Amino acid sequence: LNLFDKFSMVKVAIRTKVKKKIQEFGCVSLTFVLIATFTMLNLFVAIVVRVVEEDSDTFVHDMIEKTNKISDDVTEIKAALDELRRR
């Protein structure tokens, strides 16, 4: 074998090792990207859910207060009507 053939064989061996390492790194990096993506998505969803819960709590609280106020107003109107009917 001449020097060129030896160099070509070494070149092929290095290329094969590099391809194997790239494939291994591809699996590791793909796993990392998937885990990181799901983690960020989970955090985003958690923040959105928290904001919606806080907004809905205040909305429900406001609606209950308004309903109670309307109920009190209706009771006052009924009392006033009863008083007018008695006269």
mmCIF file as gemmi writes it, N, C-alpha and C atoms, coordinates in Angstrom:
data_model
loop_
_atom_site.group_PDB
_atom_site.id
_atom_site.type_symbol
_atom_site.label_atom_id
_atom_site.label_alt_id
_atom_site.label_comp_id
_atom_site.label_asym_id
_atom_site.label_entity_id
_atom_site.label_seq_id
_atom_site.pdbx_PDB_ins_code
_atom_site.Cartn_x
_atom_site.Cartn_y
_atom_site.Cartn_z
_atom_site.occupancy
_atom_site.B_iso_or_equiv
_atom_site.pdbx_formal_charge
_atom_site.auth_seq_id
_atom_site.auth_asym_id
_atom_site.pdbx_PDB_model_num
ATOM 1 N N . LEU Axp A 1 ? 0.84 -1.195 0 1 0 ? 1 A 1
ATOM 2 C CA . LEU Axp A 1 ? 0 0 0 1 0 ? 1 A 1
ATOM 3 C C . LEU Axp A 1 ? 0.875 1.245 0 1 0 ? 1 A 1
ATOM 4 N N . ASN Axp A 2 ? 0.439 2.165 -0.783 1 0 ? 2 A 1
ATOM 5 C CA . ASN Axp A 2 ? 1.191 3.412 -0.809 1 0 ? 2 A 1
ATOM 6 C C . ASN Axp A 2 ? 0.621 4.389 0.217 1 0 ? 2 A 1
ATOM 7 N N . LEU Axp A 3 ? 1.244 5.52 0.344 1 0 ? 3 A 1
ATOM 8 C CA . LEU Axp A 3 ? 0.866 6.515 1.344 1 0 ? 3 A 1
ATOM 9 C C . LEU Axp A 3 ? -0.535 7.065 1.084 1 0 ? 3 A 1
ATOM 10 N N . PHE Axp A 4 ? -0.899 7.252 -0.165 1 0 ? 4 A 1
ATOM 11 C CA . PHE Axp A 4 ? -2.222 7.775 -0.501 1 0 ? 4 A 1
ATOM 12 C C . PHE Axp A 4 ? -3.323 6.815 -0.052 1 0 ? 4 A 1
ATOM 13 N N . ASP Axp A 5 ? -3.129 5.495 -0.27 1 0 ? 5 A 1
ATOM 14 C CA . ASP Axp A 5 ? -4.113 4.498 0.158 1 0 ? 5 A 1
ATOM 15 C C . ASP Axp A 5 ? -4.259 4.478 1.683 1 0 ? 5 A 1
ATOM 16 N N . LYS Axp A 6 ? -3.119 4.566 2.386 1 0 ? 6 A 1
ATOM 17 C CA . LYS Axp A 6 ? -3.177 4.595 3.84 1 0 ? 6 A 1
ATOM 18 C C . LYS Axp A 6 ? -3.936 5.836 4.32 1 0 ? 6 A 1
ATOM 19 N N . PHE Axp A 7 ? -3.645 6.97 3.701 1 0 ? 7 A 1
ATOM 20 C CA . PHE Axp A 7 ? -4.327 8.216 4.06 1 0 ? 7 A 1
ATOM 21 C C . PHE Axp A 7 ? -5.83 8.103 3.791 1 0 ? 7 A 1
ATOM 22 N N . SER Axp A 8 ? -6.199 7.483 2.685 1 0 ? 8 A 1
ATOM 23 C CA . SER Axp A 8 ? -7.617 7.302 2.354 1 0 ? 8 A 1
ATOM 24 C C . SER Axp A 8 ? -8.306 6.398 3.362 1 0 ? 8 A 1
ATOM 25 N N . MET Axp A 9 ? -7.612 5.341 3.805 1 0 ? 9 A 1
ATOM 26 C CA . MET Axp A 9 ? -8.212 4.433 4.784 1 0 ? 9 A 1
ATOM 27 C C . MET Axp A 9 ? -8.402 5.138 6.13 1 0 ? 9 A 1
ATOM 28 N N . VAL Axp A 10 ? -7.414 5.926 6.525 1 0 ? 10 A 1
ATOM 29 C CA . VAL Axp A 10 ? -7.539 6.682 7.777 1 0 ? 10 A 1
ATOM 30 C C . VAL Axp A 10 ? -8.671 7.693 7.657 1 0 ? 10 A 1
ATOM 31 N N . LYS Axp A 11 ? -8.763 8.327 6.519 1 0 ? 11 A 1
ATOM 32 C CA . LYS Axp A 11 ? -9.817 9.309 6.273 1 0 ? 11 A 1
ATOM 33 C C . LYS Axp A 11 ? -11.195 8.663 6.381 1 0 ? 11 A 1
ATOM 34 N N . VAL Axp A 12 ? -11.36 7.471 5.814 1 0 ? 12 A 1
ATOM 35 C CA . VAL Axp A 12 ? -12.637 6.758 5.882 1 0 ? 12 A 1
ATOM 36 C C . VAL Axp A 12 ? -12.935 6.349 7.323 1 0 ? 12 A 1
ATOM 37 N N . ALA Axp A 13 ? -11.931 5.899 8.05 1 0 ? 13 A 1
ATOM 38 C CA . ALA Axp A 13 ? -12.132 5.494 9.443 1 0 ? 13 A 1
ATOM 39 C C . ALA Axp A 13 ? -12.551 6.691 10.29 1 0 ? 13 A 1
ATOM 40 N N . ILE Axp A 14 ? -11.913 7.824 10.089 1 0 ? 14 A 1
ATOM 41 C CA . ILE Axp A 14 ? -12.272 9.034 10.83 1 0 ? 14 A 1
ATOM 42 C C . ILE Axp A 14 ? -13.686 9.467 10.468 1 0 ? 14 A 1
ATOM 43 N N . ARG Axp A 15 ? -14.004 9.433 9.195 1 0 ? 15 A 1
ATOM 44 C CA . ARG Axp A 15 ? -15.346 9.826 8.748 1 0 ? 15 A 1
ATOM 45 C C . ARG Axp A 15 ? -16.413 8.929 9.392 1 0 ? 15 A 1
ATOM 46 N N . THR Axp A 16 ? -16.143 7.623 9.474 1 0 ? 16 A 1
ATOM 47 C CA . THR Axp A 16 ? -17.085 6.68 10.085 1 0 ? 16 A 1
ATOM 48 C C . THR Axp A 16 ? -17.276 7.001 11.576 1 0 ? 16 A 1
ATOM 49 N N . LYS Axp A 17 ? -16.159 7.274 12.285 1 0 ? 17 A 1
ATOM 50 C CA . LYS Axp A 17 ? -16.253 7.611 13.711 1 0 ? 17 A 1
ATOM 51 C C . LYS Axp A 17 ? -17.027 8.913 13.909 1 0 ? 17 A 1
ATOM 52 N N . VAL Axp A 18 ? -16.776 9.874 13.062 1 0 ? 18 A 1
ATOM 53 C CA . VAL Axp A 18 ? -17.47 11.166 13.172 1 0 ? 18 A 1
ATOM 54 C C . VAL Axp A 18 ? -18.964 10.987 12.926 1 0 ? 18 A 1
ATOM 55 N N . LYS Axp A 19 ? -19.325 10.193 11.939 1 0 ? 19 A 1
ATOM 56 C CA . LYS Axp A 19 ? -20.744 9.944 11.67 1 0 ? 19 A 1
ATOM 57 C C . LYS Axp A 19 ? -21.425 9.295 12.861 1 0 ? 19 A 1
ATOM 58 N N . LYS Axp A 20 ? -20.75 8.333 13.499 1 0 ? 20 A 1
ATOM 59 C CA . LYS Axp A 20 ? -21.324 7.677 14.675 1 0 ? 20 A 1
ATOM 60 C C . LYS Axp A 20 ? -21.509 8.677 15.81 1 0 ? 20 A 1
ATOM 61 N N . LYS Axp A 21 ? -20.507 9.541 16.021 1 0 ? 21 A 1
ATOM 62 C CA . LYS Axp A 21 ? -20.609 10.542 17.085 1 0 ? 21 A 1
ATOM 63 C C . LYS Axp A 21 ? -21.737 11.534 16.803 1 0 ? 21 A 1
ATOM 64 N N . ILE Axp A 22 ? -21.865 11.919 15.545 1 0 ? 22 A 1
ATOM 65 C CA . ILE Axp A 22 ? -22.946 12.842 15.172 1 0 ? 22 A 1
ATOM 66 C C . ILE Axp A 22 ? -24.301 12.201 15.426 1 0 ? 22 A 1
ATOM 67 N N . GLN Axp A 23 ? -24.439 10.919 15.102 1 0 ? 23 A 1
ATOM 68 C CA . GLN Axp A 23 ? -25.704 10.226 15.354 1 0 ? 23 A 1
ATOM 69 C C . GLN Axp A 23 ? -25.995 10.153 16.849 1 0 ? 23 A 1
ATOM 70 N N . GLU Axp A 24 ? -24.973 9.845 17.644 1 0 ? 24 A 1
ATOM 71 C CA . GLU Axp A 24 ? -25.165 9.803 19.096 1 0 ? 24 A 1
ATOM 72 C C . GLU Axp A 24 ? -25.53 11.185 19.624 1 0 ? 24 A 1
ATOM 73 N N . PHE Axp A 25 ? -24.838 12.208 19.155 1 0 ? 25 A 1
ATOM 74 C CA . PHE Axp A 25 ? -25.119 13.566 19.594 1 0 ? 25 A 1
ATOM 75 C C . PHE Axp A 25 ? -26.508 14.004 19.138 1 0 ? 25 A 1
ATOM 76 N N . GLY Axp A 26 ? -26.917 13.531 17.976 1 0 ? 26 A 1
ATOM 77 C CA . GLY Axp A 26 ? -28.253 13.86 17.481 1 0 ? 26 A 1
ATOM 78 C C . GLY Axp A 26 ? -29.336 13.331 18.403 1 0 ? 26 A 1
ATOM 79 N N . CYS Axp A 27 ? -29.174 12.113 18.884 1 0 ? 27 A 1
ATOM 80 C CA . CYS Axp A 27 ? -30.159 11.538 19.818 1 0 ? 27 A 1
ATOM 81 C C . CYS Axp A 27 ? -30.179 12.312 21.126 1 0 ? 27 A 1
ATOM 82 N N . VAL Axp A 28 ? -28.999 12.647 21.638 1 0 ? 28 A 1
ATOM 83 C CA . VAL Axp A 28 ? -28.924 13.383 22.899 1 0 ? 28 A 1
ATOM 84 C C . VAL Axp A 28 ? -29.517 14.772 22.734 1 0 ? 28 A 1
ATOM 85 N N . SER Axp A 29 ? -29.153 15.454 21.665 1 0 ? 29 A 1
ATOM 86 C CA . SER Axp A 29 ? -29.654 16.817 21.476 1 0 ? 29 A 1
ATOM 87 C C . SER Axp A 29 ? -31.155 16.807 21.198 1 0 ? 29 A 1
ATOM 88 N N . LEU Axp A 30 ? -31.653 15.819 20.49 1 0 ? 30 A 1
ATOM 89 C CA . LEU Axp A 30 ? -33.085 15.726 20.245 1 0 ? 30 A 1
ATOM 90 C C . LEU Axp A 30 ? -33.837 15.517 21.561 1 0 ? 30 A 1
ATOM 91 N N . THR Axp A 31 ? -33.302 14.651 22.405 1 0 ? 31 A 1
ATOM 92 C CA . THR Axp A 31 ? -33.923 14.427 23.713 1 0 ? 31 A 1
ATOM 93 C C . THR Axp A 31 ? -33.922 15.712 24.533 1 0 ? 31 A 1
ATOM 94 N N . PHE Axp A 32 ? -32.798 16.419 24.539 1 0 ? 32 A 1
ATOM 95 C CA . PHE Axp A 32 ? -32.705 17.678 25.276 1 0 ? 32 A 1
ATOM 96 C C . PHE Axp A 32 ? -33.7 18.708 24.747 1 0 ? 32 A 1
ATOM 97 N N . VAL Axp A 33 ? -33.783 18.836 23.443 1 0 ? 33 A 1
ATOM 98 C CA . VAL Axp A 33 ? -34.698 19.811 22.845 1 0 ? 33 A 1
ATOM 99 C C . VAL Axp A 33 ? -36.141 19.467 23.191 1 0 ? 33 A 1
ATOM 100 N N . LEU Axp A 34 ? -36.508 18.194 23.127 1 0 ? 34 A 1
ATOM 101 C CA . LEU Axp A 34 ? -37.878 17.803 23.46 1 0 ? 34 A 1
ATOM 102 C C . LEU Axp A 34 ? -38.203 18.093 24.924 1 0 ? 34 A 1
ATOM 103 N N . ILE Axp A 35 ? -37.298 17.746 25.82 1 0 ? 35 A 1
ATOM 104 C CA . ILE Axp A 35 ? -37.542 17.991 27.246 1 0 ? 35 A 1
ATOM 105 C C . ILE Axp A 35 ? -37.629 19.487 27.519 1 0 ? 35 A 1
ATOM 106 N N . ALA Axp A 36 ? -36.724 20.261 26.944 1 0 ? 36 A 1
ATOM 107 C CA . ALA Axp A 36 ? -36.741 21.713 27.147 1 0 ? 36 A 1
ATOM 108 C C . ALA Axp A 36 ? -38.016 22.332 26.579 1 0 ? 36 A 1
ATOM 109 N N . THR Axp A 37 ? -38.45 21.851 25.415 1 0 ? 37 A 1
ATOM 110 C CA . THR Axp A 37 ? -39.659 22.384 24.799 1 0 ? 37 A 1
ATOM 111 C C . THR Axp A 37 ? -40.88 22.091 25.656 1 0 ? 37 A 1
ATOM 112 N N . PHE Axp A 38 ? -41.01 20.868 26.127 1 0 ? 38 A 1
ATOM 113 C CA . PHE Axp A 38 ? -42.166 20.525 26.969 1 0 ? 38 A 1
ATOM 114 C C . PHE Axp A 38 ? -42.136 21.285 28.291 1 0 ? 38 A 1
ATOM 115 N N . THR Axp A 39 ? -40.937 21.506 28.839 1 0 ? 39 A 1
ATOM 116 C CA . THR Axp A 39 ? -40.828 22.264 30.08 1 0 ? 39 A 1
ATOM 117 C C . THR Axp A 39 ? -41.297 23.701 29.875 1 0 ? 39 A 1
ATOM 118 N N . MET Axp A 40 ? -40.833 24.337 28.822 1 0 ? 40 A 1
ATOM 119 C CA . MET Axp A 40 ? -41.242 25.722 28.549 1 0 ? 40 A 1
ATOM 120 C C . MET Axp A 40 ? -42.734 25.8 28.248 1 0 ? 40 A 1
ATOM 121 N N . LEU Axp A 41 ? -43.251 24.846 27.51 1 0 ? 41 A 1
ATOM 122 C CA . LEU Axp A 41 ? -44.683 24.822 27.215 1 0 ? 41 A 1
ATOM 123 C C . LEU Axp A 41 ? -45.487 24.659 28.503 1 0 ? 41 A 1
ATOM 124 N N . ASN Axp A 42 ? -45.016 23.8 29.391 1 0 ? 42 A 1
ATOM 125 C CA . ASN Axp A 42 ? -45.693 23.588 30.665 1 0 ? 42 A 1
ATOM 126 C C . ASN Axp A 42 ? -45.697 24.88 31.498 1 0 ? 42 A 1
ATOM 127 N N . LEU Axp A 43 ? -44.579 25.583 31.535 1 0 ? 43 A 1
ATOM 128 C CA . LEU Axp A 43 ? -44.515 26.846 32.271 1 0 ? 43 A 1
ATOM 129 C C . LEU Axp A 43 ? -45.463 27.885 31.674 1 0 ? 43 A 1
ATOM 130 N N . PHE Axp A 44 ? -45.495 27.966 30.362 1 0 ? 44 A 1
ATOM 131 C CA . PHE Axp A 44 ? -46.383 28.921 29.693 1 0 ? 44 A 1
ATOM 132 C C . PHE Axp A 44 ? -47.844 28.608 30.012 1 0 ? 44 A 1
ATOM 133 N N . VAL Axp A 45 ? -48.22 27.351 29.921 1 0 ? 45 A 1
ATOM 134 C CA . VAL Axp A 45 ? -49.599 26.954 30.218 1 0 ? 45 A 1
ATOM 135 C C . VAL Axp A 45 ? -49.93 27.237 31.687 1 0 ? 45 A 1
ATOM 136 N N . ALA Axp A 46 ? -48.984 26.984 32.579 1 0 ? 46 A 1
ATOM 137 C CA . ALA Axp A 46 ? -49.221 27.249 34.002 1 0 ? 46 A 1
ATOM 138 C C . ALA Axp A 46 ? -49.471 28.73 34.255 1 0 ? 46 A 1
ATOM 139 N N . ILE Axp A 47 ? -48.716 29.587 33.59 1 0 ? 47 A 1
ATOM 140 C CA . ILE Axp A 47 ? -48.909 31.03 33.755 1 0 ? 47 A 1
ATOM 141 C C . ILE Axp A 47 ? -50.263 31.454 33.21 1 0 ? 47 A 1
ATOM 142 N N . VAL Axp A 48 ? -50.625 30.955 32.049 1 0 ? 48 A 1
ATOM 143 C CA . VAL Axp A 48 ? -51.919 31.305 31.462 1 0 ? 48 A 1
ATOM 144 C C . VAL Axp A 48 ? -53.063 30.832 32.356 1 0 ? 48 A 1
ATOM 145 N N . VAL Axp A 49 ? -52.972 29.623 32.858 1 0 ? 49 A 1
ATOM 146 C CA . VAL Axp A 49 ? -54.026 29.087 33.731 1 0 ? 49 A 1
ATOM 147 C C . VAL Axp A 49 ? -54.133 29.918 35.004 1 0 ? 49 A 1
ATOM 148 N N . ARG Axp A 50 ? -53 30.306 35.56 1 0 ? 50 A 1
ATOM 149 C CA . ARG Axp A 50 ? -53.022 31.108 36.789 1 0 ? 50 A 1
ATOM 150 C C . ARG Axp A 50 ? -53.697 32.452 36.551 1 0 ? 50 A 1
ATOM 151 N N . VAL Axp A 51 ? -53.368 33.109 35.453 1 0 ? 51 A 1
ATOM 152 C CA . VAL Axp A 51 ? -53.972 34.41 35.148 1 0 ? 51 A 1
ATOM 153 C C . VAL Axp A 51 ? -55.473 34.265 34.932 1 0 ? 51 A 1
ATOM 154 N N . VAL Axp A 52 ? -55.874 33.237 34.211 1 0 ? 52 A 1
ATOM 155 C CA . VAL Axp A 52 ? -57.306 33.026 33.961 1 0 ? 52 A 1
ATOM 156 C C . VAL Axp A 52 ? -58.035 32.741 35.268 1 0 ? 52 A 1
ATOM 157 N N . GLU Axp A 53 ? -57.447 31.947 36.149 1 0 ? 53 A 1
ATOM 158 C CA . GLU Axp A 53 ? -58.085 31.655 37.438 1 0 ? 53 A 1
ATOM 159 C C . GLU Axp A 53 ? -58.235 32.927 38.269 1 0 ? 53 A 1
ATOM 160 N N . GLU Axp A 54 ? -57.193 33.757 38.296 1 0 ? 54 A 1
ATOM 161 C CA . GLU Axp A 54 ? -57.273 34.994 39.069 1 0 ? 54 A 1
ATOM 162 C C . GLU Axp A 54 ? -58.346 35.921 38.506 1 0 ? 54 A 1
ATOM 163 N N . ASP Axp A 55 ? -58.392 36.042 37.183 1 0 ? 55 A 1
ATOM 164 C CA . ASP Axp A 55 ? -59.406 36.894 36.564 1 0 ? 55 A 1
ATOM 165 C C . ASP Axp A 55 ? -60.801 36.356 36.8 1 0 ? 55 A 1
ATOM 166 N N . SER Axp A 56 ? -60.966 35.042 36.704 1 0 ? 56 A 1
ATOM 167 C CA . SER Axp A 56 ? -62.297 34.474 36.891 1 0 ? 56 A 1
ATOM 168 C C . SER Axp A 56 ? -62.746 34.593 38.338 1 0 ? 56 A 1
ATOM 169 N N . ASP Axp A 57 ? -61.802 34.499 39.289 1 0 ? 57 A 1
ATOM 170 C CA . ASP Axp A 57 ? -62.157 34.652 40.698 1 0 ? 57 A 1
ATOM 171 C C . ASP Axp A 57 ? -62.689 36.056 40.969 1 0 ? 57 A 1
ATOM 172 N N . THR Axp A 58 ? -62.011 37.058 40.46 1 0 ? 58 A 1
ATOM 173 C CA . THR Axp A 58 ? -62.485 38.427 40.677 1 0 ? 58 A 1
ATOM 174 C C . THR Axp A 58 ? -63.791 38.661 39.938 1 0 ? 58 A 1
ATOM 175 N N . PHE Axp A 59 ? -63.931 38.084 38.766 1 0 ? 59 A 1
ATOM 176 C CA . PHE Axp A 59 ? -65.173 38.239 38.006 1 0 ? 59 A 1
ATOM 177 C C . PHE Axp A 59 ? -66.343 37.612 38.762 1 0 ? 59 A 1
ATOM 178 N N . VAL Axp A 60 ? -66.143 36.418 39.267 1 0 ? 60 A 1
ATOM 179 C CA . VAL Axp A 60 ? -67.201 35.733 40.014 1 0 ? 60 A 1
ATOM 180 C C . VAL Axp A 60 ? -67.531 36.51 41.282 1 0 ? 60 A 1
ATOM 181 N N . HIS Axp A 61 ? -66.505 37.01 41.955 1 0 ? 61 A 1
ATOM 182 C CA . HIS Axp A 61 ? -66.726 37.793 43.174 1 0 ? 61 A 1
ATOM 183 C C . HIS Axp A 61 ? -67.545 39.057 42.857 1 0 ? 61 A 1
ATOM 184 N N . ASP Axp A 62 ? -67.19 39.742 41.779 1 0 ? 62 A 1
ATOM 185 C CA . ASP Axp A 62 ? -67.934 40.945 41.382 1 0 ? 62 A 1
ATOM 186 C C . ASP Axp A 62 ? -69.377 40.615 41.036 1 0 ? 62 A 1
ATOM 187 N N . MET Axp A 63 ? -69.574 39.522 40.33 1 0 ? 63 A 1
ATOM 188 C CA . MET Axp A 63 ? -70.947 39.141 39.948 1 0 ? 63 A 1
ATOM 189 C C . MET Axp A 63 ? -71.783 38.794 41.181 1 0 ? 63 A 1
ATOM 190 N N . ILE Axp A 64 ? -71.195 38.142 42.146 1 0 ? 64 A 1
ATOM 191 C CA . ILE Axp A 64 ? -71.925 37.804 43.37 1 0 ? 64 A 1
ATOM 192 C C . ILE Axp A 64 ? -72.313 39.08 44.111 1 0 ? 64 A 1
ATOM 193 N N . GLU Axp A 65 ? -71.379 40.028 44.201 1 0 ? 65 A 1
ATOM 194 C CA . GLU Axp A 65 ? -71.687 41.296 44.862 1 0 ? 65 A 1
ATOM 195 C C . GLU Axp A 65 ? -72.799 42.046 44.135 1 0 ? 65 A 1
ATOM 196 N N . LYS Axp A 66 ? -72.732 42.1 42.816 1 0 ? 66 A 1
ATOM 197 C CA . LYS Axp A 66 ? -73.777 42.783 42.049 1 0 ? 66 A 1
ATOM 198 C C . LYS Axp A 66 ? -75.121 42.089 42.203 1 0 ? 66 A 1
ATOM 199 N N . THR Axp A 67 ? -75.113 40.771 42.2 1 0 ? 67 A 1
ATOM 200 C CA . THR Axp A 67 ? -76.355 40.02 42.371 1 0 ? 67 A 1
ATOM 201 C C . THR Axp A 67 ? -76.958 40.284 43.747 1 0 ? 67 A 1
ATOM 202 N N . ASN Axp A 68 ? -76.118 40.313 44.778 1 0 ? 68 A 1
ATOM 203 C CA . ASN Axp A 68 ? -76.609 40.605 46.124 1 0 ? 68 A 1
ATOM 204 C C . ASN Axp A 68 ? -77.169 42.029 46.211 1 0 ? 68 A 1
ATOM 205 N N . LYS Axp A 69 ? -76.508 42.978 45.547 1 0 ? 69 A 1
ATOM 206 C CA . LYS Axp A 69 ? -76.991 44.356 45.558 1 0 ? 69 A 1
ATOM 207 C C . LYS Axp A 69 ? -78.342 44.449 44.853 1 0 ? 69 A 1
ATOM 208 N N . ILE Axp A 70 ? -78.464 43.782 43.719 1 0 ? 70 A 1
ATOM 209 C CA . ILE Axp A 70 ? -79.741 43.784 42.995 1 0 ? 70 A 1
ATOM 210 C C . ILE Axp A 70 ? -80.821 43.13 43.843 1 0 ? 70 A 1
ATOM 211 N N . SER Axp A 71 ? -80.479 42.053 44.514 1 0 ? 71 A 1
ATOM 212 C CA . SER Axp A 71 ? -81.449 41.376 45.383 1 0 ? 71 A 1
ATOM 213 C C . SER Axp A 71 ? -81.896 42.305 46.516 1 0 ? 71 A 1
ATOM 214 N N . ASP Axp A 72 ? -80.951 43.037 47.101 1 0 ? 72 A 1
ATOM 215 C CA . ASP Axp A 72 ? -81.311 44.002 48.151 1 0 ? 72 A 1
ATOM 216 C C . ASP Axp A 72 ? -82.204 45.111 47.601 1 0 ? 72 A 1
ATOM 217 N N . ASP Axp A 73 ? -81.876 45.588 46.395 1 0 ? 73 A 1
ATOM 218 C CA . ASP Axp A 73 ? -82.694 46.636 45.775 1 0 ? 73 A 1
ATOM 219 C C . ASP Axp A 73 ? -84.114 46.138 45.51 1 0 ? 73 A 1
ATOM 220 N N . VAL Axp A 74 ? -84.232 44.899 45.024 1 0 ? 74 A 1
ATOM 221 C CA . VAL Axp A 74 ? -85.56 44.323 44.753 1 0 ? 74 A 1
ATOM 222 C C . VAL Axp A 74 ? -86.343 44.201 46.062 1 0 ? 74 A 1
ATOM 223 N N . THR Axp A 75 ? -85.681 43.786 47.129 1 0 ? 75 A 1
ATOM 224 C CA . THR Axp A 75 ? -86.345 43.681 48.43 1 0 ? 75 A 1
ATOM 225 C C . THR Axp A 75 ? -86.832 45.053 48.899 1 0 ? 75 A 1
ATOM 226 N N . GLU Axp A 76 ? -86.023 46.097 48.725 1 0 ? 76 A 1
ATOM 227 C CA . GLU Axp A 76 ? -86.431 47.45 49.104 1 0 ? 76 A 1
ATOM 228 C C . GLU Axp A 76 ? -87.625 47.918 48.266 1 0 ? 76 A 1
ATOM 229 N N . ILE Axp A 77 ? -87.602 47.61 46.984 1 0 ? 77 A 1
ATOM 230 C CA . ILE Axp A 77 ? -88.713 48.018 46.103 1 0 ? 77 A 1
ATOM 231 C C . ILE Axp A 77 ? -89.997 47.301 46.505 1 0 ? 77 A 1
ATOM 232 N N . LYS Axp A 78 ? -89.892 46.011 46.814 1 0 ? 78 A 1
ATOM 233 C CA . LYS Axp A 78 ? -91.076 45.267 47.26 1 0 ? 78 A 1
ATOM 234 C C . LYS Axp A 78 ? -91.623 45.855 48.554 1 0 ? 78 A 1
ATOM 235 N N . ALA Axp A 79 ? -90.739 46.211 49.47 1 0 ? 79 A 1
ATOM 236 C CA . ALA Axp A 79 ? -91.185 46.808 50.731 1 0 ? 79 A 1
ATOM 237 C C . ALA Axp A 79 ? -91.863 48.146 50.481 1 0 ? 79 A 1
ATOM 238 N N . ALA Axp A 80 ? -91.313 48.944 49.581 1 0 ? 80 A 1
ATOM 239 C CA . ALA Axp A 80 ? -91.92 50.239 49.259 1 0 ? 80 A 1
ATOM 240 C C . ALA Axp A 80 ? -93.28 50.035 48.604 1 0 ? 80 A 1
ATOM 241 N N . LEU Axp A 81 ? -93.408 49.054 47.701 1 0 ? 81 A 1
ATOM 242 C CA . LEU Axp A 81 ? -94.699 48.778 47.058 1 0 ? 81 A 1
ATOM 243 C C . LEU Axp A 81 ? -95.727 48.31 48.08 1 0 ? 81 A 1
ATOM 244 N N . ASP Axp A 82 ? -95.309 47.43 48.99 1 0 ? 82 A 1
ATOM 245 C CA . ASP Axp A 82 ? -96.226 46.968 50.042 1 0 ? 82 A 1
ATOM 246 C C . ASP Axp A 82 ? -96.712 48.144 50.889 1 0 ? 82 A 1
ATOM 247 N N . GLU Axp A 83 ? -95.817 49.061 51.184 1 0 ? 83 A 1
ATOM 248 C CA . GLU Axp A 83 ? -96.187 50.224 51.979 1 0 ? 83 A 1
ATOM 249 C C . GLU Axp A 83 ? -97.171 51.109 51.219 1 0 ? 83 A 1
ATOM 250 N N . LEU Axp A 84 ? -96.944 51.266 49.914 1 0 ? 84 A 1
ATOM 251 C CA . LEU Axp A 84 ? -97.865 52.079 49.097 1 0 ? 84 A 1
ATOM 252 C C . LEU Axp A 84 ? -99.235 51.427 48.999 1 0 ? 84 A 1
ATOM 253 N N . ARG Axp A 85 ? -99.271 50.115 48.921 1 0 ? 85 A 1
ATOM 254 C CA . ARG Axp A 85 ? -100.543 49.405 48.809 1 0 ? 85 A 1
ATOM 255 C C . ARG Axp A 85 ? -101.349 49.551 50.105 1 0 ? 85 A 1
ATOM 256 N N . ARG Axp A 86 ? -100.69 49.59 51.224 1 0 ? 86 A 1
ATOM 257 C CA . ARG Axp A 86 ? -101.387 49.71 52.498 1 0 ? 86 A 1
ATOM 258 C C . ARG Axp A 86 ? -102.06 51.076 52.656 1 0 ? 86 A 1
ATOM 259 N N . ARG Axp A 87 ? -101.594 52.089 52.059 1 0 ? 87 A 1
ATOM 260 C CA . ARG Axp A 87 ? -102.162 53.428 52.191 1 0 ? 87 A 1
ATOM 261 C C . ARG Axp A 87 ? -103.405 53.576 51.444 1 0 ? 87 A 1
